[in-house]
Amino acid sequence: MGNFSQLELICATLENESYEVAEISFNFWYNLSEHLYHLDNKDLNLQFSPYIQRVILSLCRHVQLDGDHVGPCVTFYVLSM
């Protein structure tokens, strides 16, 4: 397996405060997750697990409401893989 430098660059889009920037990479993450699911390879899953966790945490961060929001708030819990 090659290095993960390109994956690191794609992960950088997730750290942007604007969800529109993170949204650009969503199709990539979806296709990657589908591919990994169909391969059903534990070693590959372990290699990609830290990146998928970053995606999940980023999505949770982006869907949180602003602090000045009025109304009910839902808390998300991320389980470790």
C-alpha positions in Angstrom: 0.0 0.0 0.0 1.3 3.5 -0.8 1.5 6.4 1.5 -1.5 8.3 2.8 -0.4 11.9 1.9 -3.3 12.5 -0.5 -5.7 11.2 2.1 -4.2 13.7 4.6 -4.8 16.5 2.1 -8.4 15.5 1.7 -8.8 15.4 5.5 -7.6 19.0 5.6 -10.9 20.0 3.9 -12.7 18.6 6.9 -11.0 20.9 9.3 -12.4 24.0 7.6 -15.0 25.9 9.6 -17.2 26.1 6.5 -19.3 23.0 5.9 -19.3 23.8 2.2 -15.6 23.1 2.0 -15.9 19.8 3.8 -18.9 18.9 1.6 -16.6 18.9 -1.4 -14.9 15.7 -0.2 -18.1 13.9 0.9 -18.5 12.0 -2.4 -14.9 10.7 -2.0 -15.5 9.5 1.6 -18.8 7.8 0.6 -17.2 6.0 -2.3 -14.2 4.9 -0.2 -16.4 3.6 2.6 -18.5 1.6 0.1 -15.4 0.2 -1.5 -14.0 -0.8 1.9 -17.3 -2.3 2.9 -17.5 -4.5 -0.2 -13.8 -5.7 0.2 -14.5 -6.7 3.8 -10.8 -6.8 4.6 -9.9 -6.2 8.3 -6.4 -5.1 7.6 -7.5 -2.4 5.2 -10.3 -1.3 7.6 -7.6 -0.9 10.3 -5.4 1.2 8.0 -8.3 3.5 7.0 -10.0 3.6 10.4 -8.2 6.8 11.7 -9.3 8.6 8.6 -12.9 7.5 8.8 -13.0 8.5 12.4 -11.8 12.0 11.5 -14.6 12.2 8.9 -17.2 11.1 11.5 -15.9 13.6 14.1 -15.8 16.4 11.5 -19.4 15.6 10.4 -20.5 15.8 14.1 -18.7 19.1 14.5 -20.3 20.5 11.4 -23.9 19.5 12.3 -23.7 21.1 15.8 -25.8 24.1 16.4 -24.3 27.5 17.0 -24.1 28.6 20.7 -26.7 31.3 20.2 -29.3 28.9 18.8 -32.6 28.9 20.7 -34.5 25.6 20.9 -33.8 21.9 21.6 -30.3 20.6 21.2 -29.3 17.0 20.3 -26.0 15.6 21.5 -24.2 13.0 19.3 -21.9 10.4 20.7 -19.3 8.8 18.5 -18.4 5.2 19.4 -14.8 4.2 18.7 -14.3 1.7 15.9 
